Amino acid sequence: MTIAIDPMTHIITVPKADLNLLQASPEVRELDLNWFRMQLKSLEDNQSYNICMLKTHRHNTEVTLSGLVYARIIEILDPYTVEFEDDQYAVNCTGANHNLSDVKVANQVSLIINNAAGLISNAQIEYASFNGGVTIDTTNGIPGTLFPAGTPQQPTDNWVDALLIANVRGFSTFFVIGDSTINGSNDFSNKEIVGESPNKTTLTVTALSDTTGCEFKNANITGTLDGENFITDSIINDLTYVNGSILNCGLIGDIILDGNLDATMNDCYTVDQDDPPVIDMGSSGQSLAMPNYSGLLTLKNLNDSSQEIGIGFNAGMAIIENTIIAGTVIISGIGGVIDNSSGASIVDTSTLISNTSMANTVWEHADAAFMLKIIKNKKALVKTGSVWELIIYDDDDSTPILNKAMKDKLDNNITDLAAGTLAQEIKTSV
C-alpha cells in the first residue's frame, strides 16, 4: 500500500506500512512530515489523480534565524482529511508544526503531535545528543524508543529498543552502563559495544544473539561469541568461540577457540595467578598468536599438524597439556615451560630465556678448565706494599694465574689482616 487521495471524498489515506516502526510494544510509528508532504505533491502532479484537483496542503519551509533553524509548517487544507490505517498504535509526527490533529479521521490510531511555538528543527540536535551511540542501562533505564530514550541522559532499559533506536538513527555503537546480558535472537553483527570499565560492566553474551564481527571494549566479557570479533581493554572470563583479535586484555577461566579462524591475543596478561587461563585450541582448524604475554597460562586440545601456537613472554610460564598431540608450539621471551605434550606435537623453546637456559649459556661460554683451577689450585695471601692480595697458582703451584686485591665490606683495600677475621673482612670475587 501507498499513500492515496480519494478525489471524491477528499480523504488522504496513510497505510501503516509506510510509517517507520519506532517501538514494538506499545506500538509507535513515525511520520516524517516533510516526506508526507512530498508524497502529497507527487500525487497532486499525477494525472491519474487529476492535475486539476484541489491543493492538499500549504507549506512554509525551514527558516534559519540567528543560527537556529526553525521548523517548517505543513497545513492540510479544507476539504481534505487524513485517515491512518486503523489499528492500535500511535503515530509520532516529526519535522514540522502541523494541523493533523484537526483533520484526522477518528479511529484507534493516536497522534503524538510535537507542535510548539517557535519549534526548532531538532533532527541534528537529537542526533548529537546521543553522543555517537545508543546508551543502555538495563537496571535504571526506561522502556521505549521515543526521544530522548537511548541518550546518556535517558538510557533505554532493553536491547530490543536499543537496536531499534540504533537502526532508525543510523548508529552502530552501544554504551552500556552497569552489567547487562545480551540475549535473544538479536543481530549485533559488526556492532560496537562499550562498557564503563571491566570493573563496572560485565557483558554476558548468550549463544542466541548474532555477534559475528562485533567489537567489545572496556568490559568484563563472558559467554559465547560468533567469531571474527575484536576485543580491547577488557577482561575475558570463560569465553567460547573465540577468534579474531584481542588487545590489552586480562584473561581468566576457560577460553575456547573455534570457527576455523586464527586468534591473536596481543599484550594480554593473567588476571589471577591462582586461576590462570586455560586456552582450549578447539581441536583443529585455527592457530594462536600471543605476543607480549605476561603471566601463567595452560594450553590444551590441539590435534592438527598444520596449526601453530606462538607465545612471546614478557615474563611468564606455559603449561602444555598432554592433549596437545599435533601442531607446533613456539615459545620465546622470558619464562618457563612445563611440557606434557604428546603424539607428534613439536614444542620449540630454543629462543626462550629461562633460569636453566641462562645457566647453560654461562657454562657454554666459560672456560671450564680455568674455573676448576680457581676452585682447586693452590692459593696464598701475599702483602704487596701495604695491600694484601689473594694469589691463585697454576697446576705447577708456582705460576700465578690470578691476583686479586683483598677488600673489606666497605670495598676498601685490606692493609692489616689483624684488624678482623678473614671471613668478616674479605669481600672478593673471582
C-alpha positions as CSV (number, residue, x, y, z in Angstrom):
1,M,0.0,0.0,0.0
2,T,1.0,3.6,-0.5
3,I,-0.5,7.0,0.4
4,A,-3.6,7.7,-1.6
5,I,-6.1,10.5,-2.1
6,D,-9.8,9.9,-2.9
7,P,-10.8,12.8,-5.2
8,M,-14.5,12.2,-4.3
9,T,-14.3,12.1,-0.5
10,H,-11.0,14.1,-0.2
11,I,-9.7,11.5,2.2
12,I,-5.9,11.1,2.4
13,T,-5.2,7.5,3.5
14,V,-1.9,6.6,5.1
15,P,-1.0,2.9,5.3
16,K,0.6,1.6,8.4
17,A,3.4,0.0,6.4
18,D,4.5,3.4,5.2
19,L,5.4,4.5,8.7
20,N,8.7,3.7,10.3
21,L,8.4,1.4,13.4
22,L,9.9,3.1,16.4
23,Q,8.6,0.9,19.2
24,A,7.1,-2.6,19.1
25,S,5.2,-2.6,22.4
26,P,3.2,-0.4,22.8
27,E,3.5,0.1,19.1
28,V,4.7,3.5,18.0
29,R,5.4,4.5,14.4
30,E,6.9,7.7,12.9
31,L,5.6,10.0,10.3
32,D,8.2,12.3,8.8
33,L,6.0,15.3,7.8
34,N,8.4,16.6,5.1
35,W,8.3,13.1,3.5
36,F,4.5,13.1,3.9
37,R,4.0,16.5,2.1
38,M,6.4,15.4,-0.7
39,Q,4.1,12.3,-1.3
40,L,1.1,14.7,-1.5
41,K,2.8,16.9,-4.0
42,S,3.7,13.9,-6.1
43,L,0.0,12.8,-6.1
44,E,-1.1,16.3,-7.0
45,D,1.1,16.2,-10.1
46,N,-0.1,12.7,-11.1
47,Q,-2.7,12.9,-13.9
48,S,-4.4,9.8,-12.7
49,Y,-5.5,11.8,-9.7
50,N,-6.4,14.8,-11.9
51,I,-3.9,17.5,-12.0
52,C,-6.7,20.0,-11.5
53,M,-7.8,18.7,-8.2
54,L,-7.8,21.0,-5.1
55,K,-4.5,21.7,-3.4
56,T,-3.9,19.4,-0.5
57,H,-1.7,21.5,1.8
58,R,0.1,24.7,2.4
59,H,3.9,24.6,3.2
60,N,6.3,27.0,4.8
61,T,9.8,25.7,4.7
62,E,12.5,25.8,7.4
63,V,13.9,29.2,8.2
64,T,17.4,30.0,9.7
65,L,17.4,32.8,12.2
66,S,20.4,33.8,14.4
67,G,22.0,30.4,13.9
68,L,18.9,28.5,14.7
69,V,16.8,26.5,12.2
70,Y,13.1,27.0,12.8
71,A,10.8,24.2,11.7
72,R,8.7,24.0,8.6
73,I,4.9,24.4,8.8
74,I,2.6,22.0,7.0
75,E,-1.1,22.7,6.9
76,I,-3.6,20.3,5.4
77,L,-6.2,22.4,3.6
78,D,-10.0,22.1,3.6
79,P,-11.8,19.9,2.5
80,Y,-9.1,17.2,3.0
81,T,-8.9,14.9,5.9
82,V,-6.3,12.3,6.8
83,E,-7.1,8.7,7.7
84,F,-4.4,6.4,9.1
85,E,-4.8,2.7,8.6
86,D,-6.9,1.6,11.6
87,D,-5.2,-0.4,14.4
88,Q,-4.0,0.1,17.9
89,Y,-0.8,2.2,17.5
90,A,0.5,5.7,17.9
91,V,2.0,7.9,15.2
92,N,4.9,10.2,16.2
93,C,4.7,13.3,13.9
94,T,8.2,14.8,13.4
95,G,9.9,17.5,11.5
96,A,7.2,20.2,11.3
97,N,4.4,22.1,13.0
98,H,1.2,20.8,11.5
99,N,-2.6,20.6,11.9
100,L,-3.1,16.8,11.5
101,S,-5.0,16.6,14.8
102,D,-7.6,18.9,13.3
103,V,-8.1,16.9,10.1
104,K,-7.5,13.3,11.3
105,V,-10.3,10.8,10.8
106,A,-11.3,9.4,14.2
107,N,-10.2,5.7,14.7
108,Q,-8.0,3.7,17.1
109,V,-4.8,5.5,15.9
110,S,-3.5,8.2,18.2
111,L,-1.2,11.1,17.3
112,I,1.9,12.3,19.1
113,I,1.8,15.9,17.9
114,N,5.2,17.6,18.9
115,N,3.9,21.1,17.9
116,A,5.4,24.0,19.7
117,A,5.6,27.8,19.2
118,G,8.9,28.6,17.7
119,L,9.7,24.9,17.2
120,I,13.3,24.5,16.3
121,S,14.2,21.9,13.7
122,N,15.8,19.3,16.0
123,A,16.9,16.4,13.9
124,Q,20.5,17.4,14.2
125,I,20.2,18.3,17.8
126,E,18.6,15.0,18.7
127,Y,21.3,13.1,16.7
128,A,24.1,14.9,18.5
129,S,22.6,14.3,21.9
130,F,23.2,10.5,21.6
131,N,27.0,11.2,21.7
132,G,27.6,8.8,18.8
133,G,25.6,5.8,20.0
134,V,22.7,4.4,22.0
135,T,23.1,4.2,25.8
136,I,21.6,1.2,27.6
137,D,21.1,0.7,31.3
138,T,19.1,-2.5,32.0
139,T,18.7,-1.6,35.7
140,N,17.9,2.1,35.7
141,G,16.9,2.8,32.1
142,I,13.4,3.3,30.6
143,P,11.5,1.3,28.0
144,G,10.6,2.8,24.7
145,T,12.2,4.4,21.7
146,L,10.8,7.9,21.6
147,F,13.4,10.6,22.0
148,P,15.2,11.1,24.4
149,A,15.2,7.3,25.1
150,G,18.7,5.9,24.4
151,T,20.6,9.1,25.1
152,P,23.1,9.3,28.0
153,Q,20.6,11.4,30.0
154,Q,17.8,8.8,29.5
155,P,19.2,5.3,28.7
156,T,16.9,2.6,27.4
157,D,16.5,-0.4,29.6
158,N,16.4,-3.2,27.0
159,W,18.4,-4.4,23.9
160,V,15.4,-4.7,21.6
161,D,14.6,-1.0,21.9
162,A,18.3,-0.1,21.8
163,L,18.7,-1.9,18.5
164,L,15.6,-0.2,17.1
165,I,16.8,3.2,18.1
166,A,20.2,2.5,16.6
167,N,18.7,1.3,13.3
168,V,16.4,4.3,12.9
169,R,19.1,6.8,13.9
170,G,22.0,5.1,12.0
171,F,24.2,4.2,15.0
172,S,26.4,1.1,15.3
173,T,27.7,1.8,18.8
174,F,26.1,0.9,22.2
175,F,27.3,2.4,25.5
176,V,26.5,0.0,28.4
177,I,26.0,1.3,32.0
178,G,26.4,-1.4,34.6
179,D,26.0,-5.1,33.9
180,S,24.0,-6.5,31.0
181,T,23.0,-9.7,29.3
182,I,23.0,-9.8,25.5
183,N,20.3,-12.3,24.9
184,G,17.5,-13.2,22.5
185,S,17.9,-13.7,18.7
186,N,19.1,-10.2,18.1
187,D,21.6,-9.1,15.4
188,F,24.7,-7.4,16.8
189,S,26.9,-8.3,13.9
190,N,29.5,-5.6,13.2
191,K,28.3,-3.5,16.1
192,E,30.5,-2.0,18.8
193,I,29.6,-2.5,22.5
194,V,31.4,-0.3,25.0
195,G,31.2,-0.8,28.8
196,E,32.1,1.7,31.5
197,S,35.1,-0.4,32.6
198,P,35.9,-4.1,33.3
199,N,35.1,-3.5,37.0
200,K,31.8,-1.7,36.3
201,T,30.4,-3.6,33.3
202,T,30.0,-7.4,32.9
203,L,28.6,-8.4,29.5
204,T,27.1,-11.9,29.3
205,V,26.8,-12.9,25.7
206,T,24.3,-15.7,25.0
207,A,24.5,-18.1,22.1
208,L,21.3,-17.0,20.5
209,S,22.4,-13.4,19.6
210,D,24.4,-12.9,16.4
211,T,27.7,-11.3,17.5
212,T,29.7,-12.0,14.3
213,G,32.3,-9.2,13.8
214,C,31.1,-7.5,17.0
215,E,33.6,-5.3,18.8
216,F,33.8,-5.1,22.6
217,K,35.6,-2.5,24.7
218,N,36.0,-1.7,28.5
219,A,34.0,-4.6,29.9
220,N,34.3,-8.0,31.6
221,I,33.1,-10.4,28.9
222,T,31.8,-13.9,29.3
223,G,29.6,-16.3,27.4
224,T,29.6,-17.3,23.7
225,L,30.6,-15.3,20.7
226,D,30.1,-16.0,17.0
227,G,33.7,-15.2,15.7
228,E,35.6,-12.6,13.9
229,N,35.5,-10.4,17.0
230,F,37.7,-7.6,18.2
231,I,38.1,-7.1,22.0
232,T,40.2,-4.5,23.6
233,D,40.9,-3.1,27.1
234,S,38.7,-5.8,28.7
235,I,38.7,-8.9,30.9
236,I,37.9,-12.1,29.2
237,N,36.3,-14.7,31.5
238,D,35.1,-18.1,30.4
239,L,34.5,-17.2,26.8
240,T,33.6,-19.6,24.0
241,Y,34.1,-19.5,20.2
242,V,36.9,-17.0,20.3
243,N,38.7,-15.9,17.1
244,G,39.8,-12.6,15.7
245,S,41.9,-10.1,17.6
246,I,42.2,-9.4,21.4
247,L,44.3,-6.5,22.5
248,N,45.4,-5.4,26.0
249,C,43.0,-7.7,27.9
250,G,43.2,-9.7,31.1
251,L,42.5,-13.5,30.8
252,I,40.9,-15.8,33.3
253,G,39.0,-19.1,33.2
254,D,38.4,-21.3,30.1
255,I,38.9,-19.6,26.7
256,I,37.8,-21.8,23.8
257,L,38.9,-21.0,20.3
258,D,36.8,-22.1,17.4
259,G,35.5,-21.2,13.9
260,N,38.5,-22.3,11.8
261,L,39.9,-18.8,12.0
262,D,43.1,-17.7,13.7
263,A,43.1,-15.8,17.0
264,T,45.6,-13.1,18.1
265,M,45.9,-12.1,21.7
266,N,48.4,-9.1,21.8
267,D,49.7,-7.5,25.0
268,C,47.4,-9.7,27.2
269,Y,48.0,-10.8,30.8
270,T,46.9,-13.3,33.5
271,V,44.3,-11.7,35.9
272,D,44.6,-14.2,38.7
273,Q,47.8,-16.2,39.2
274,D,45.8,-18.7,41.3
275,D,43.4,-19.3,38.5
276,P,45.4,-18.8,35.2
277,P,43.6,-19.0,31.9
278,V,43.2,-22.3,30.0
279,I,43.4,-21.8,26.3
280,D,41.4,-24.6,24.5
281,M,42.5,-24.7,20.9
282,G,39.3,-26.3,19.8
283,S,41.0,-29.4,18.5
284,S,41.8,-28.2,14.9
285,G,41.3,-25.5,12.3
286,Q,42.9,-22.5,14.0
287,S,46.2,-21.1,15.1
288,L,47.0,-18.8,18.0
289,A,49.5,-15.9,18.4
290,M,50.1,-14.4,21.8
291,P,52.9,-11.7,21.5
292,N,53.9,-9.9,24.7
293,Y,52.1,-12.1,27.2
294,S,52.6,-11.7,30.9
295,G,51.7,-14.4,33.5
296,L,50.7,-18.0,33.6
297,L,48.6,-20.0,31.1
298,T,47.7,-23.5,30.1
299,L,47.4,-24.8,26.5
300,K,45.3,-27.8,25.6
301,N,43.4,-29.7,22.9
302,L,45.2,-29.4,19.6
303,N,45.4,-32.3,17.1
304,D,46.0,-30.5,13.8
305,S,49.6,-30.7,12.5
306,S,49.1,-27.7,10.2
307,Q,48.3,-25.4,13.1
308,E,50.8,-23.3,15.2
309,I,50.8,-21.7,18.6
310,G,53.2,-18.8,19.1
311,I,53.8,-17.2,22.5
312,G,56.2,-14.4,23.3
313,F,56.5,-13.9,27.1
314,N,57.3,-10.7,28.7
315,A,57.6,-12.9,31.8
316,G,55.5,-16.0,32.4
317,M,55.1,-19.7,32.2
318,A,53.1,-22.1,30.0
319,I,51.8,-25.5,30.9
320,I,51.3,-27.6,27.8
321,E,48.8,-30.4,28.5
322,N,49.0,-33.9,27.0
323,T,46.0,-33.1,24.8
324,I,48.4,-31.1,22.6
325,I,49.2,-34.1,20.3
326,A,49.9,-32.4,17.0
327,G,50.9,-29.0,15.6
328,T,53.8,-26.7,16.6
329,V,54.2,-24.7,19.8
330,I,56.9,-22.0,19.7
331,I,57.6,-20.2,22.9
332,S,60.1,-17.3,23.3
333,G,60.8,-14.4,25.6
334,I,61.4,-14.7,29.3
335,G,59.7,-17.5,31.1
336,G,59.4,-21.2,31.6
337,V,57.5,-24.2,30.1
338,I,56.1,-27.4,31.6
339,D,55.9,-29.6,28.5
340,N,53.4,-32.5,28.8
341,S,52.6,-32.6,25.1
342,S,52.4,-35.9,23.4
343,G,52.0,-37.5,20.0
344,A,53.6,-35.7,17.0
345,S,53.5,-32.3,18.6
346,I,56.6,-30.1,18.3
347,V,57.5,-27.8,21.2
348,D,60.2,-25.3,20.3
349,T,61.7,-23.3,23.3
350,S,65.1,-22.6,21.6
351,T,64.7,-18.9,22.0
352,L,63.1,-19.0,25.5
353,I,65.2,-17.3,28.2
354,S,64.8,-19.3,31.4
355,N,67.0,-19.9,34.5
356,T,68.2,-23.2,33.0
357,S,69.0,-21.6,29.6
358,M,70.8,-18.7,31.2
359,A,72.9,-21.1,33.4
360,N,73.7,-23.3,30.3
361,T,74.7,-20.2,28.4
362,V,77.1,-19.1,31.1
363,W,78.7,-22.5,31.3
364,E,78.9,-22.8,27.5
365,H,80.8,-19.5,27.3
366,A,83.0,-20.0,30.4
367,D,86.5,-21.6,30.4
368,A,85.7,-24.8,32.5
369,A,89.4,-25.7,33.0
370,F,90.1,-22.2,34.3
371,M,87.1,-22.3,36.6
372,L,88.3,-25.7,38.1
373,K,91.8,-24.2,38.7
374,I,90.3,-21.4,40.7
375,I,88.4,-23.8,42.8
376,K,91.1,-26.5,43.3
377,N,94.6,-25.0,42.9
378,K,97.0,-23.5,45.5
379,K,96.1,-20.1,46.9
380,A,98.1,-17.7,49.0
381,L,97.7,-14.3,50.8
382,V,100.6,-12.1,50.0
383,K,101.2,-8.5,51.1
384,T,102.3,-6.3,48.3
385,G,103.4,-2.9,49.6
386,S,100.6,-2.0,52.1
387,V,97.8,-4.2,50.4
388,W,97.1,-7.8,50.9
389,E,96.4,-9.8,47.8
390,L,95.0,-13.2,47.0
391,I,97.1,-15.2,44.6
392,I,95.9,-18.4,42.8
393,Y,98.6,-20.5,41.2
394,D,98.6,-22.7,38.1
395,D,98.9,-26.5,38.3
396,D,102.7,-26.2,38.9
397,D,101.9,-24.4,42.2
398,S,104.4,-21.6,41.3
399,T,102.9,-19.7,38.3
400,P,100.2,-17.1,39.4
401,I,97.1,-17.2,37.2
402,L,95.1,-14.7,39.2
403,N,96.0,-11.8,41.6
404,K,93.1,-10.1,43.5
405,A,93.4,-7.3,46.0
406,M,91.6,-8.2,49.2
407,K,88.6,-5.9,50.1
408,D,86.7,-5.3,53.2
409,K,82.9,-5.0,53.4
410,L,83.2,-1.3,52.5
411,D,85.1,-2.2,49.4
412,N,88.4,-0.8,50.8
413,N,91.8,-2.5,50.3
414,I,92.7,-4.6,53.3
415,T,96.1,-3.4,54.7
416,D,96.0,-5.2,58.0
417,L,94.6,-8.7,58.4
418,A,94.9,-8.4,62.1
419,A,92.1,-5.8,62.2
420,G,89.5,-8.6,61.9
421,T,88.9,-12.1,60.9
422,L,89.2,-13.0,57.2
423,A,85.6,-14.1,56.9
424,Q,84.4,-10.8,58.2
425,E,86.7,-8.5,56.2
426,I,87.3,-10.1,52.8
427,K,85.0,-9.2,50.0
428,T,86.4,-10.6,46.9
429,S,85.2,-12.4,43.8
430,V,87.0,-14.3,41.1
